[in-house]
Amino acid sequence: MDNIDFLKFSQDIIGRGMPLRFKAQGWSMFPFAKPGSILTIEPVNTDTLKTGDIIFYHGSSDSLIAHRLIKINIDGSLVTRGDYVSYFDPPLARGNVIGKVTMIENSSRQLALNNDLGHICGSIVALFLRGRFPCQGTIVRFLGVIWWLLQGRHKK
């Protein structure tokens, strides 16, 4: 399935109010998600998005991206960034948001993101990603490992 077909499929599933699960393909959200991680996307009212949420959206050229919300601009546009990359994504219109990542599953563990601890940890990571300073990537990776150890549940 190419990106355009998957975009239409994703919008259809989420538009019906159902969750969508699929395998991540890139490293941009490491250590929270890596290639092969299963992401669960659920519908979201974009007015309820908070800094630190991981959102699933379509970017330029119909690319599909799951990145962390770093900032909400005064004009309502959204600024995102992958946890493992050193640059911000171009500002995003709310209409491009397809859903919100609520669960990440790796080979043996599940990490729920739609609870208080998930929001607090996501907000802390977003705070570190807003600036640019030495050791920033190391700190974010450390937070990711700690988050997985504290909250990651073993699969049954």
C-alpha angles and dihedrals in degrees: 000000000000125000095265093051092045090048091054092044092049093048091048095050095043091042089059089055095251127130120250124214125193143147119269115234107193142056098231094105097045129170091026095047132009135174108305096024112133113234122200112208122194132187115270137189101231090218088068096052116122133197107272096035116127107230131194113219145152114251133184117329089017092288114162116226138178108199137150120268105239103172142359109219124221090252089057096253118136128235116207136178137183112246092232100045130082100222139067121242118242113274111281130217114232089237090069092063112105098178149313127273107241102168137026119195125193127182096291108005142059124211116200113208100179099079136079096268091048091053093047093050092045090051092051092050090048090051091054091046095053094075135042118236140139116287091015094132092047091052093049092048090048091051089050093053092047091048092052091048095047101040109014109112122210113247116247 
